[in-house]
Amino acid sequence: MKFAVVVFPGSNCDRDMYYAVKDALGEEADLVWYKEADLSNYDSILLPGGFSYGDYLRSGAIASTSDIIEQIRSAAEAGKPILGVCNGFQVLLEMGLLPGAMLPNKHLKFMCHYETLIVENAETLFTNQYDEKERISIPIAHGDGNYYCDEQTYQTLKENNQIAFTYEKNPNGSVGDIAGITNKAGNVLGMMPHPERAVESLLGNEDGLRLFQSILTHWRNRHAINA
């Protein structure tokens, strides 16, 4: 399986994502500069964290208007797995692939520590290696991670099982304790916590590795490839 890690000006978690796939997962990965990208030959697209374009205007807003966005949109429509983490989640929101918006953390402070997440839906292509309601430990690192949507959107997310992860102890004020959501089709996931920073014991734990293993398992099953 081949992953594209899209790099914008200001991305700073791209190497973390690259090595999570290359070393921990053992699959192919390329760092793809947003201006020169051809995503047609990749099986999955990863949007890493950081501060794309310095978070000017709004986090993820300027990146969401760049030329590569139409390729990402086309890949999503084709059913390819798209993962946006932290700033990548913000980009997915700004480009409209996921509903809602990001506000500053409720205490208006940047936070960087481990949080306990609850797996709300273990049947997505990103979570099939977890158990339903399993508690996992994944680090966060954000200043604008307060997920917001209106009540109607929130009810729709619940009804469609689009809430993939929630916080056990909501650190940022997110509606419904939401830490990660999928699109209705289930092939696009945005999450604020960083699974790529929890892929081996040296980093603290391996809870994040199973997210990448879930993507790989789905892809192999879909392509009838034996592990």
C-alpha positions in Angstrom: 0.0 0.0 0.0 1.3 3.4 -0.9 0.6 6.6 1.2 1.1 10.2 0.3 1.9 12.6 3.1 1.0 16.1 1.8 3.4 18.8 2.9 2.2 22.4 3.0 4.3 25.5 4.0 4.3 25.3 7.8 3.6 21.6 8.1 5.7 20.2 11.0 4.3 16.8 11.7 4.9 15.5 8.2 8.0 13.5 9.2 6.2 12.0 12.1 3.5 10.7 9.8 6.0 9.5 7.2 7.9 7.4 9.7 4.8 6.1 11.3 3.9 4.6 7.9 7.4 3.8 6.7 9.0 2.3 9.8 6.2 1.3 12.2 3.6 0.1 9.6 6.2 -1.0 7.1 4.5 0.3 4.0 5.5 2.7 1.2 5.2 6.5 1.9 6.2 9.7 0.1 6.4 13.2 1.4 4.5 15.1 -1.3 5.0 18.9 -1.7 1.6 20.4 -2.3 2.6 22.4 -5.4 4.1 19.4 -7.2 1.7 16.7 -6.1 0.2 14.0 -8.3 -1.9 11.9 -6.0 -3.3 9.6 -8.7 -1.0 6.7 -7.9 -1.4 6.7 -4.1 -3.8 4.4 -2.2 -4.2 6.7 0.8 -3.7 10.4 1.5 -2.5 11.8 4.8 -2.7 15.4 5.9 -0.3 16.0 8.8 -0.4 18.5 11.6 1.5 21.7 11.9 0.7 25.3 11.1 0.0 25.4 7.4 0.6 29.0 6.1 1.2 30.0 9.7 -2.4 29.5 10.6 -3.1 33.0 9.1 -6.8 33.9 8.7 -7.9 30.6 10.3 -6.2 27.3 11.0 -6.2 25.3 7.7 -8.1 28.0 5.8 -5.4 29.0 3.3 -4.3 25.5 2.7 -7.9 24.6 1.9 -7.8 26.8 -1.2 -4.5 25.5 -2.7 -4.4 23.6 -6.0 -3.9 20.2 -4.5 -7.3 20.4 -2.8 -9.2 19.3 -5.9 -7.0 16.2 -6.1 -7.8 15.4 -2.4 -11.5 15.9 -3.1 -11.4 13.6 -6.1 -9.6 10.9 -4.1 -12.2 11.2 -1.4 -15.0 10.8 -3.9 -13.2 7.8 -5.3 -13.3 6.2 -1.9 -9.7 6.4 -1.0 -8.8 6.7 2.7 -8.1 10.3 3.6 -6.7 11.0 7.1 -6.3 14.5 8.5 -4.6 14.9 11.9 -4.7 18.2 13.8 -4.0 20.9 11.2 -5.0 18.2 8.6 -8.4 17.9 10.3 -8.7 21.7 10.2 -8.0 21.6 6.4 -10.7 18.9 5.9 -13.2 21.1 7.8 -12.2 24.3 5.8 -12.5 22.5 2.5 -15.9 21.1 3.4 -15.1 17.4 3.3 -16.1 17.2 7.0 -18.8 19.2 8.7 -18.2 21.8 11.5 -15.4 24.2 12.5 -12.5 24.6 14.9 -12.5 27.2 17.6 -9.7 28.1 20.1 -9.4 25.8 23.1 -11.8 26.8 25.8 -8.9 28.0 28.1 -7.2 29.8 25.2 -4.0 27.9 25.8 -1.9 25.6 23.6 -2.0 22.0 25.1 0.5 19.2 24.5 0.0 16.0 26.5 -1.6 12.5 26.3 -5.4 12.2 26.4 -7.5 9.1 26.8 -9.8 8.6 23.9 -12.9 6.4 23.6 -13.4 4.5 20.4 -17.0 5.2 19.6 -17.2 3.4 16.2 -14.9 0.4 15.7 -16.3 -0.5 12.3 -14.7 2.2 10.2 -11.8 1.6 7.9 -9.7 3.6 10.4 -10.8 1.8 13.6 -11.4 -1.8 12.7 -8.4 -2.9 14.8 -9.9 -1.4 18.0 -12.7 -2.6 20.2 -15.9 -0.6 20.6 -15.7 1.7 23.6 -12.0 0.8 24.0 -10.0 3.4 25.8 -6.7 4.4 24.1 -4.0 6.9 25.0 -3.1 9.4 22.2 -1.2 12.7 22.5 -2.7 16.1 21.6 -0.9 19.2 20.6 -3.1 22.1 19.6 -4.3 25.6 20.3 -7.4 25.5 18.1 -8.9 22.1 18.8 -12.3 23.0 20.1 -14.6 21.3 17.6 -17.9 23.1 17.0 -21.0 22.2 15.0 -24.7 23.1 15.5 -27.1 20.8 17.2 -28.6 19.5 13.9 -25.2 18.6 12.6 -24.2 16.9 15.9 -27.4 14.8 15.8 -26.6 13.8 12.2 -23.1 12.8 13.2 -24.5 10.6 15.9 -27.3 9.1 13.8 -24.8 8.2 11.0 -22.1 6.8 13.4 -19.7 9.4 12.1 -18.2 10.1 15.6 -15.0 7.9 15.6 -13.4 9.1 18.8 -14.4 11.1 21.8 -12.3 12.4 24.7 -12.8 10.8 28.1 -12.0 14.1 29.7 -12.7 16.9 27.2 -9.6 19.1 27.3 -10.7 21.8 24.8 -14.4 22.3 24.9 -15.4 20.3 21.8 -19.1 19.7 21.2 -20.0 16.2 22.4 -16.4 15.6 23.6 -15.6 14.9 19.9 -12.0 14.1 19.1 -12.5 12.7 15.6 -15.2 12.3 13.0 -15.6 10.7 9.6 -17.6 11.7 6.5 -20.8 9.9 5.8 -19.1 7.5 3.4 -16.6 6.6 6.1 -13.4 7.0 4.1 -12.4 10.5 5.4 -11.3 10.8 9.0 -10.4 14.0 10.8 -9.0 13.9 14.4 -7.2 16.4 16.6 -5.1 13.9 18.6 -1.9 12.6 16.9 -1.9 8.8 16.3 1.4 9.0 14.5 3.1 10.0 17.8 1.9 6.7 19.4 3.1 4.0 17.1 5.9 2.4 19.1 6.8 1.8 22.7 9.7 4.2 22.5 7.2 7.0 22.0 5.1 6.0 25.0 2.7 3.4 23.6 1.5 1.9 20.4 -2.2 2.8 20.6 -2.0 4.9 17.5 -0.4 2.2 15.3 -3.6 0.3 15.2 -5.3 3.2 13.3 -2.7 2.8 10.5 -3.1 -1.0 10.7 -6.8 -0.5 10.3 -6.3 1.4 7.0 -4.0 -1.3 5.8 -6.3 -4.1 6.8 -9.2 -2.5 4.9 -7.1 -2.0 1.9 -5.8 -5.5 1.9 -9.2 -7.0 2.3 -10.5 -4.8 -0.5 -7.7 -5.9 -2.8 -7.7 -9.5 -1.6 -4.1 -9.4 -0.5 -3.0 -11.7 2.3 -0.9 -10.1 5.0 
